[in-house]
């Protein structure tokens, strides 16, 4: 995926689900921030090639892994619904493990309350279905497990320790709305006070936010919105950096961190905050999708230590429904939290407040069970929803088509 696609999830989705915000422009790929040795230099990136910021040219995969030999921390960014990016994460994880078995992985998608389930998975105590059910995969992370299948199977095969890096969403939401000082003493032990003073990082986030299309209701409040979102973004980075360092110290190992690219760009996010806590060598890999119809794309050499060019992807390997759900007290059935703003449901007959009664004749009380069922469908399939809207039952057949997914 391009970085533009990395940030294509809209501001409203970020607020509700914790996904990184805004719409990326090419400008963000070429900012003069980050490492002073490279921030005024650029490289042309082609699909299928890996580029070293230090060398300013393409290198082989083996050369990249060899250059990582002394890195205590390695970071590989992702667009969450890009299978090619997850494939690169898997390749790097496997190569680093073979290079040094003293190895663990940190994961953005789980908060610290789910650490025990990650331990059970790494020790081979859970099947895939048991893990998805008991770790509430589709409530913690609304992206198809198949995107991550190979990475998790690698961890199980070699008993690689997996660490939850994130904080519960309600804590991040509180920081966004009211600031870190509003947290309880217990919550402050989970999320260290985030530093908001790094000028390069703020400029990066301002550039990303400035490229976002604002909903009509939010126009005129951009600065207020940005300050809250910046607090939240910084809190995510801070807590994931803290837990990355904890994983390294507990395991006495090197750590591979898998997180959204927005948390890693220009080595200003999680990676910078880890470096401030423990001075140890690090390497960051960011994947860039070369736009359709173009042979190469220009990026800043300070964007990451390694930049991996990927071919344009017409659509994700697995469809996303884009239906946000919530549970309402006293009601067994899941309720649609807002009008769909992404995925195949965008623009279709789904409305905020709809109560989902049946899907293909099946009833679901658990959001995780409902999304697990939906994850089995692929492009071209049809799914029948029966819902209650304003006291009236309606039926909608949704065809999983590419329309509205980009």
Secondary structure per residue as TSV (DSSP state, phi and psi in degrees):
chain	resnum	aa	ss	phi	psi
A	1	X	-	360.0	153.4
A	2	X	-	-76.5	162.8
A	3	X	H	-64.5	-27.5
A	4	X	H	-57.1	-41.0
A	5	X	H	-73.9	-29.8
A	6	X	H	-56.8	-38.7
A	7	X	T	-102.9	10.6
A	8	X	-	-69.1	-18.3
A	9	X	S	-65.3	128.7
A	10	X	-	-75.5	167.0
A	11	X	H	-55.4	-41.8
A	12	X	H	-64.0	-35.7
A	13	X	H	-66.9	-37.6
A	14	X	H	-61.4	-45.7
A	15	X	H	-60.5	-39.9
A	16	X	H	-85.2	-32.9
A	17	X	H	-121.9	-9.2
A	18	X	-	85.2	14.8
A	19	X	-	-85.6	146.0
A	20	X	-	-60.3	147.8
A	21	X	-	-92.3	170.5
A	22	X	S	78.6	171.2
A	23	X	-	-110.0	124.5
A	24	X	-	-81.1	137.9
A	25	X	-	-111.0	164.7
A	26	X	G	-58.1	-28.4
A	27	X	G	-55.9	-37.1
A	28	X	G	-66.7	-22.5
A	29	X	G	-76.5	-13.0
A	30	X	G	-128.3	32.0
A	31	X	-	-73.4	145.8
A	32	X	S	-92.2	68.3
A	33	X	-	-136.7	173.8
A	34	X	S	87.4	-147.2
A	35	X	-	-54.9	118.7
A	36	X	T	-63.5	-19.2
A	37	X	T	-71.0	-25.8
A	38	X	T	-123.8	-9.0
A	39	X	T	-67.6	-17.0
A	40	X	T	-101.2	11.6
A	41	X	-	-121.6	152.4
A	42	X	E	-128.0	165.6
A	43	X	E	-134.8	152.8
A	44	X	E	-97.5	122.8
A	45	X	E	-103.3	129.3
A	46	X	E	-111.7	152.2
A	47	X	T	-62.4	138.9
A	48	X	T	84.7	4.8
A	49	X	-	-123.6	151.0
A	50	X	E	-109.4	135.4
A	51	X	E	-120.4	137.7
A	52	X	E	-96.9	126.9
A	53	X	T	-65.6	-37.7
A	54	X	T	-64.6	-43.4
A	55	X	T	-87.8	-20.8
A	56	X	T	70.4	24.9
A	57	X	E	-156.6	174.6
A	58	X	E	-70.6	144.7
A	59	X	E	-132.4	164.8
A	60	X	-	-81.9	165.1
A	61	X	H	-59.4	-44.7
A	62	X	H	-62.9	-37.2
A	63	X	H	-65.3	-39.1
A	64	X	H	-62.9	-47.3
A	65	X	H	-63.3	-39.2
A	66	X	H	-63.8	-38.2
A	67	X	H	-69.1	-18.4
A	68	X	T	-87.4	-2.1
A	69	X	T	-55.6	-36.5
A	70	X	T	-97.1	3.9
A	71	X	-	-79.6	123.6
A	72	X	S	-74.4	-30.5
A	73	X	E	-128.8	130.9
A	74	X	E	-124.7	134.1
A	75	X	E	-121.1	131.5
A	76	X	E	-127.6	117.2
A	77	X	E	-79.1	164.6
A	78	X	E	-149.5	153.9
A	79	X	-	-97.6	125.8
A	80	X	T	-60.6	-29.4
A	81	X	T	-106.2	30.0
A	82	X	-	-110.3	106.2
A	83	X	H	-62.6	-39.9
A	84	X	H	-57.6	-36.3
A	85	X	H	-69.5	-39.3
A	86	X	H	-68.3	-30.6
A	87	X	H	-64.5	-39.7
A	88	X	H	-66.5	-37.8
A	89	X	H	-60.4	-44.4
A	90	X	H	-61.6	-45.9
A	91	X	H	-60.1	-42.5
A	92	X	H	-68.4	-43.3
A	93	X	H	-59.5	-46.1
A	94	X	H	-63.3	-43.6
A	95	X	H	-66.5	-39.9
A	96	X	H	-68.0	-37.1
A	97	X	H	-64.8	-41.8
A	98	X	H	-67.7	-28.3
A	99	X	H	-73.9	-36.7
A	100	X	-	-155.1	111.4
A	101	X	S	-71.4	-11.8
A	102	X	S	-81.5	81.9
A	103	X	E	-147.6	138.7
A	104	X	E	-142.7	167.2
A	105	X	E	-128.7	140.1
A	106	X	E	-109.0	138.1
A	107	X	E	-123.6	130.0
A	108	X	E	-67.4	-33.8
A	109	X	E	-72.5	-12.3
A	110	X	E	-116.0	141.1
A	111	X	E	-91.1	169.4
A	112	X	G	-62.2	-18.6
A	113	X	G	-68.7	-12.7
A	114	X	G	-109.0	15.3
A	115	X	H	-59.5	-38.4
A	116	X	H	-63.2	-35.7
A	117	X	H	-68.4	-35.2
A	118	X	H	-65.8	-39.2
A	119	X	H	-60.8	-44.2
A	120	X	H	-63.7	-39.4
A	121	X	H	-63.1	-48.4
A	122	X	H	-61.6	-30.2
A	123	X	T	-87.1	5.0
A	124	X	T	75.1	23.1
A	125	X	-	-91.0	-9.2
A	126	X	S	-127.2	139.9
A	127	X	-	-77.3	170.9
A	128	X	H	-55.7	-50.0
A	129	X	H	-64.7	-39.6
A	130	X	H	-63.7	-40.5
A	131	X	H	-65.9	-47.2
A	132	X	H	-58.7	-38.1
A	133	X	H	-74.4	-53.9
A	134	X	H	-74.7	-30.9
A	135	X	T	-89.5	2.9
A	136	X	T	49.5	51.5
A	137	X	H	-52.1	-47.3
A	138	X	H	-83.9	2.7
A	139	X	H	-100.7	-36.2
A	140	X	H	-76.5	-31.5
A	141	X	-	-151.0	104.6
A	142	X	-	-87.4	53.7
A	143	X	S	-130.6	142.6
A	144	X	-	-54.3	130.3
A	145	X	G	-59.4	-26.6
A	146	X	G	-60.8	-26.1
A	147	X	G	-60.6	-32.2
A	148	X	T	-108.7	0.5
A	149	X	H	-51.4	-49.8
A	150	X	H	-65.0	-35.6
A	151	X	H	-66.3	-45.3
A	152	X	H	-69.2	-36.9
A	153	X	H	-65.6	-36.1
A	154	X	H	-60.9	-44.6
A	155	X	H	-62.8	-40.5
A	156	X	H	-68.8	-42.4
A	157	X	H	-59.0	-42.3
A	158	X	H	-107.5	10.0
A	159	X	T	53.7	44.1
A	160	X	-	-76.6	126.1
A	161	X	E	-62.1	133.9
A	162	X	E	-112.4	137.6
A	163	X	E	-124.4	131.4
A	164	X	E	-73.8	127.9
A	165	X	E	-104.6	-19.5
A	166	X	E	-91.7	173.9
A	167	X	-	-109.9	155.1
A	168	X	-	-54.0	141.6
A	169	X	H	-59.5	-34.8
A	170	X	H	-65.3	-28.0
A	171	X	H	-71.9	-44.8
A	172	X	H	-63.3	-39.0
A	173	X	H	-63.0	-39.4
A	174	X	H	-65.1	-39.9
A	175	X	H	-64.3	-41.5
A	176	X	H	-60.9	-42.5
A	177	X	H	-81.2	-38.7
A	178	X	H	-129.2	-9.5
A	179	X	-	96.2	161.6
A	180	X	G	-61.9	-34.2
A	181	X	G	-63.4	-18.3
A	182	X	G	-79.1	-9.6
A	183	X	S	-71.0	153.7
A	184	X	-	-73.0	166.2
A	185	X	H	-58.7	-39.2
A	186	X	H	-65.8	-42.9
A	187	X	H	-64.7	-33.9
A	188	X	H	-67.9	-23.7
A	189	X	H	-74.6	-19.9
A	190	X	H	-87.5	-41.5
A	191	X	S	-118.2	107.6
A	192	X	-	-60.4	154.4
A	193	X	-	-62.1	121.3
A	194	X	-	-76.9	138.8
A	195	X	-	-77.8	128.8
A	196	X	-	-113.1	15.4
A	197	X	-	-97.8	-7.7
A	198	X	-	-72.5	115.5
A	199	X	H	-67.1	-39.0
A	200	X	H	-63.8	-43.1
A	201	X	H	-66.0	-42.8
A	202	X	H	-61.7	-42.4
A	203	X	H	-62.6	-41.2
A	204	X	H	-59.2	-49.2
A	205	X	H	-67.6	-35.6
A	206	X	H	-63.4	-38.8
A	207	X	H	-65.8	-43.6
A	208	X	H	-63.7	-48.7
A	209	X	H	-63.1	-38.6
A	210	X	H	-65.3	-21.0
A	211	X	T	-89.9	0.7
A	212	X	S	-85.2	142.3
A	213	X	-	-78.7	124.4
A	214	X	-	-90.5	135.8
A	215	X	-	-60.0	151.1
A	216	X	G	-55.1	-38.8
A	217	X	G	-66.9	-19.8
A	218	X	G	-98.3	-11.6
A	219	X	T	-65.5	140.3
A	220	X	T	91.8	-8.9
A	221	X	-	-122.2	24.3
A	222	X	H	-58.4	-44.3
A	223	X	H	-66.8	-41.3
A	224	X	H	-62.4	-44.6
A	225	X	H	-60.2	-45.5
A	226	X	H	-61.4	-44.7
A	227	X	H	-60.7	-40.8
A	228	X	H	-66.4	-44.7
A	229	X	H	-66.4	-34.7
A	230	X	H	-68.4	-38.7
A	231	X	H	-60.0	-43.9
A	232	X	H	-65.5	-46.2
A	233	X	H	-59.5	-44.0
A	234	X	H	-66.0	-36.5
A	235	X	H	-66.2	-42.1
A	236	X	H	-57.5	-50.0
A	237	X	H	-61.4	-41.7
A	238	X	H	-65.3	-46.9
A	239	X	H	-70.0	-35.3
A	240	X	H	-71.4	-31.9
A	241	X	H	-66.8	-45.2
A	242	X	H	-58.0	-47.0
A	243	X	H	-73.2	-26.4
A	244	X	H	-64.6	-44.5
A	245	X	H	-64.4	-40.5
A	246	X	H	-60.7	-42.7
A	247	X	H	-61.5	-43.6
A	248	X	H	-62.1	-39.9
A	249	X	H	-74.2	-39.6
A	250	X	H	-65.4	-47.2
A	251	X	H	-84.8	-14.2
A	252	X	T	51.6	47.2
A	253	X	S	-135.4	172.4
A	254	X	E	-78.5	156.4
A	255	X	E	-129.4	131.0
A	256	X	E	-99.0	121.8
A	257	X	E	-103.6	127.3
A	258	X	E	-111.8	114.6
A	259	X	E	-152.5	164.2
A	260	X	E	-56.5	141.6
A	261	X	G	-56.7	-31.7
A	262	X	G	-62.7	-19.9
A	263	X	G	-85.6	-1.2
A	264	X	T	-130.7	-13.7
A	265	X	G	-54.0	138.4
A	266	X	G	58.2	19.9
A	267	X	G	54.4	38.5
A	268	X	-	-111.3	-6.9
A	269	X	S	-100.9	-118.1
A	270	X	H	-54.0	-44.3
A	271	X	H	-60.7	-43.4
A	272	X	H	-64.5	-42.2
A	273	X	H	-70.5	-32.3
A	274	X	H	-65.0	-45.0
A	275	X	H	-58.9	-34.1
A	276	X	H	-71.9	-22.6
A	277	X	H	-91.3	-36.2
A	278	X	S	-145.4	114.2
A	279	X	-	-77.5	100.0
A	280	X	-	-146.7	151.0
A	281	X	-	-58.6	143.9
A	282	X	E	-140.0	158.0
A	283	X	E	-140.3	140.5
A	284	X	E	-123.9	137.4
A	285	X	E	-118.9	127.1
A	286	X	E	-120.6	132.4
A	287	X	E	-94.9	135.9
A	288	X	E	-123.6	125.5
A	289	X	E	-82.6	126.7
A	290	X	-	-75.7	124.5
A	291	X	-	-56.8	152.6
A	292	X	T	-57.9	132.4
A	293	X	T	84.4	-2.8
A	294	X	-	-113.2	149.2
A	295	X	S	-90.7	-24.2
A	296	X	E	-158.7	167.4
A	297	X	E	-140.2	142.2
A	298	X	E	-90.8	131.8
A	299	X	E	-137.1	159.5
A	300	X	E	-71.8	141.1
A	301	X	G	-69.6	-17.4
A	302	X	G	-85.7	0.1
A	303	X	G	-58.7	-39.0
A	304	X	-	-167.2	168.6
A	305	X	S	-69.6	-35.4
A	306	X	E	-134.1	138.1
A	307	X	E	-122.4	124.1
A	308	X	E	-108.1	115.5
A	309	X	E	-79.9	131.6
A	310	X	E	-121.7	150.6
A	311	X	-	-70.5	157.7
A	312	X	-	-63.1	136.0
A	313	X	-	-110.1	119.0
A	314	X	S	-62.7	-39.5
A	315	X	S	-157.0	158.0
A	316	X	-	-61.0	154.3
A	317	X	S	-62.5	-33.9
A	318	X	S	-126.0	132.5
A	319	X	-	-69.6	148.7
A	320	X	-	-109.8	134.7
A	321	X	-	-78.7	-32.4
A	322	X	-	72.2	24.5
A	323	X	-	-103.9	108.9
A	324	X	-	-81.0	134.7
A	325	X	E	-124.2	155.9
A	326	X	E	-145.8	162.7
A	327	X	-	-105.5	140.5
A	328	X	-	-113.9	133.5
A	329	X	T	-57.1	132.3
A	330	X	T	86.7	-1.6
A	331	X	-	-123.2	125.5
A	332	X	-	-74.3	-35.3
A	333	X	S	-81.8	144.1
A	334	X	-	-64.2	151.3
A	335	X	E	-121.3	140.6
A	336	X	E	-71.2	124.6
A	337	X	-	-77.2	-30.7
A	338	X	S	-161.4	163.5
A	339	X	-	-58.2	133.9
A	340	X	-	-57.7	132.8
A	341	X	-	-117.0	5.5
A	342	X	S	-160.2	175.9
A	343	X	S	72.4	-175.8
A	344	X	T	-70.4	-18.7
A	345	X	T	-81.4	-12.1
A	346	X	T	-60.8	128.2
A	347	X	T	81.0	-1.7
A	348	X	S	-96.1	-177.1
A	349	X	S	-84.5	66.0
A	350	X	-	-130.8	131.8
A	351	X	-	-129.1	151.6
A	352	X	T	-55.8	131.6
A	353	X	T	94.2	-10.2
A	354	X	-	-61.1	134.0
A	355	X	E	-97.2	122.3
A	356	X	E	-83.4	110.0
A	357	X	E	-85.1	-49.3
A	358	X	E	-144.3	149.9
A	359	X	E	-126.0	117.0
A	360	X	T	52.3	37.4
A	361	X	T	81.4	0.6
A	362	X	B	-103.0	141.0
A	363	X	-	-104.4	140.1
A	364	X	-	-130.4	130.7
A	365	X	S	-98.3	-28.3
A	366	X	-	-96.6	131.1
A	367	X	H	-62.5	-39.8
A	368	X	H	-61.9	-43.5
A	369	X	H	-65.1	-40.3
A	370	X	H	-62.9	-48.1
A	371	X	H	-70.4	-30.3
A	372	X	H	-62.6	-41.3
A	373	X	H	-63.3	-46.1
A	374	X	H	-64.3	-29.5
A	375	X	T	-65.8	-13.7
A	376	X	T	-81.3	-11.6
A	377	X	-	-89.3	154.6
A	378	X	-	-129.2	177.7
A	379	X	T	-55.4	134.6
A	380	X	T	92.8	-16.0
A	381	X	-	-72.7	160.9
A	382	X	E	-119.1	142.1
A	383	X	E	-131.4	131.1
A	384	X	E	-101.4	121.4
A	385	X	E	-107.5	131.2
A	386	X	E	-112.0	123.2
A	387	X	E	-131.7	160.2
A	388	X	E	-107.6	120.1
A	389	X	E	-129.8	115.2
A	390	X	T	58.1	35.4
A	391	X	T	83.1	1.1
A	392	X	E	-117.4	133.2
A	393	X	E	-78.5	133.1
A	394	X	E	-129.2	158.7
A	395	X	E	-127.0	132.5
A	396	X	E	-130.6	127.5
A	397	X	E	-100.4	120.1
A	398	X	E	-104.7	120.1
A	399	X	E	-92.8	129.1
A	400	X	-	-79.8	88.3
A	401	X	-	-113.7	161.7
A	402	X	S	-71.3	-18.8
A	403	X	T	-49.4	130.6
A	404	X	T	74.3	7.6
A	405	X	-	-91.1	-12.0
A	406	X	-	-112.1	360.0
